[in-house]
Amino acid sequence: MSGSERITVLLVEDNVDDYLLVRRAFEKLGLGQPLWRVEDGEAAIRYLEGKGEYADRSIYPLPVLVLLDLKLPGLSGFDVLKWIRSQQVIRRIPVVVLTSSCDLRDINRAYELGANSYLKKPVSSADVEGMIAALGLYWLRWNQYPEVVCT
């Protein structure tokens, strides 16, 4: 990916407090990546399809990483993950499940549906910053992106 291309992260999160913690961590750590938030599964699919209010890819580019909550209004995070993995063009975009559930059935199902990672949401802002710092280093600095994201 060239330096002129925007690296975008899509956060699929209905809880505004969780979103604010993640956004603050991105800003405090100086990651510099645009962080777009959608609040439900239907909006996540519209964003990823580039439809409706998300049709302008110069404003809403495909993300290099999706941070996905599982418990969403309407379509669940599982539904969104299954949909992403069924789409030829975007199925290789890394998806990190970021959820409050530590239920082993949820963990196993997420991996079976193609999650790249499963993280339990930290409670404290310091722990959120630590998690985002690790995510940022791994997924946004060191990880090599699939070709679809690079074009």
C-alpha positions in Angstrom: 0.0 0.0 0.0 1.4 3.3 -1.0 1.7 6.2 1.5 -0.9 8.2 -0.5 -3.7 5.6 0.1 -5.8 6.0 3.1 -5.8 3.2 5.7 -9.3 2.8 7.1 -10.6 0.8 10.0 -14.3 0.0 10.2 -15.7 -0.4 13.8 -19.1 -2.1 13.9 -20.2 -1.1 17.4 -23.7 -0.1 18.7 -22.5 1.0 22.2 -21.4 4.7 22.0 -19.3 4.4 25.2 -17.3 1.5 23.7 -16.9 3.5 20.5 -15.6 6.6 22.3 -13.1 4.5 24.2 -11.8 3.0 21.0 -11.7 6.3 19.2 -9.9 8.0 22.1 -7.3 5.2 22.1 -6.8 5.6 18.3 -6.3 9.4 18.8 -4.1 9.2 21.9 -1.9 6.6 20.3 -1.6 8.7 17.1 -2.5 5.9 14.8 -3.7 8.4 12.3 -6.0 6.0 10.5 -9.5 7.0 9.8 -11.8 5.1 12.1 -15.3 4.8 10.7 -18.1 3.5 12.9 -21.4 1.9 12.0 -23.9 1.0 14.6 -25.5 -2.2 13.3 -25.1 -5.1 11.0 -27.1 -3.7 8.2 -25.1 -0.5 8.1 -21.9 -2.6 8.1 -23.0 -4.5 5.0 -24.0 -1.2 3.3 -20.6 0.3 4.1 -18.7 -2.7 2.8 -20.8 -2.9 -0.3 -20.4 0.8 -0.9 -24.2 1.3 -1.1 -26.5 4.0 0.1 -24.9 6.7 2.2 -21.5 4.9 1.8 -21.4 4.8 -2.0 -18.6 7.4 -2.3 -15.4 5.3 -1.9 -13.3 8.5 -1.8 -15.0 9.2 1.5 -15.8 5.7 2.7 -12.9 3.5 1.4 -12.8 -0.3 1.9 -11.3 -0.9 5.3 -8.0 -2.8 5.9 -9.5 -4.0 9.1 -12.9 -4.6 10.6 -13.5 -4.5 14.3 -16.7 -6.3 14.9 -19.0 -6.5 17.9 -21.1 -9.6 18.0 -24.2 -8.3 19.8 -25.7 -5.8 17.5 -29.3 -4.7 16.8 -30.7 -6.4 13.7 -28.1 -8.5 12.0 -25.7 -9.9 14.6 -21.9 -9.7 14.2 -22.0 -13.4 13.3 -24.3 -12.6 10.4 -22.0 -9.8 9.3 -18.9 -12.1 9.5 -20.6 -14.8 7.6 -21.7 -12.3 4.9 -18.1 -10.8 4.7 -16.6 -14.3 4.2 -19.1 -15.1 1.4 -18.2 -12.0 -0.6 -15.5 -12.6 -3.3 -14.1 -9.1 -3.3 -13.8 -8.5 0.4 -13.6 -11.9 2.1 -9.9 -11.6 2.8 -10.3 -8.3 4.8 -9.1 -9.1 8.4 -12.0 -9.2 10.9 -11.2 -8.9 14.6 -14.1 -9.7 16.8 -14.2 -7.2 19.7 -17.0 -8.1 22.1 -18.0 -8.5 25.7 -18.7 -12.2 25.4 -16.2 -14.7 26.6 -18.6 -17.6 26.0 -16.7 -20.5 24.4 -19.6 -21.1 22.0 -19.3 -17.6 20.7 -15.5 -17.8 20.4 -15.7 -21.1 18.5 -18.5 -19.9 16.2 -16.6 -16.7 15.4 -13.5 -18.6 14.4 -15.6 -21.2 12.4 -17.1 -18.3 10.5 -13.7 -16.9 9.6 -12.7 -14.4 12.3 -9.0 -13.6 12.3 -8.9 -12.8 16.0 -11.3 -12.7 19.0 -10.8 -10.2 21.7 -12.9 -9.5 24.8 -13.5 -5.8 25.3 -11.4 -4.4 28.1 -13.2 -2.5 30.8 -10.7 0.2 31.7 -9.5 3.0 29.3 -5.9 2.0 30.0 -6.6 -1.6 29.0 -8.4 -0.4 25.8 -5.4 1.7 25.0 -3.1 -1.3 25.5 -5.3 -3.4 23.3 -5.5 -0.8 20.5 -1.8 -0.2 20.7 -1.2 -4.0 20.1 -3.9 -4.0 17.3 -2.4 -1.0 15.7 1.1 -2.5 15.7 0.1 -5.8 14.4 -2.8 -5.1 12.0 -2.1 -1.6 10.9 1.7 -1.4 10.9 3.1 -5.0 10.4 0.4 -6.9 8.7 0.5 -7.3 4.9 -2.9 -6.5 3.3 -4.7 -8.7 0.8 -4.6 -7.3 -2.7 -8.2 -6.1 -2.8 -7.4 -3.7 0.0 -4.3 -2.4 -1.7 -6.1 -1.4 -5.0 
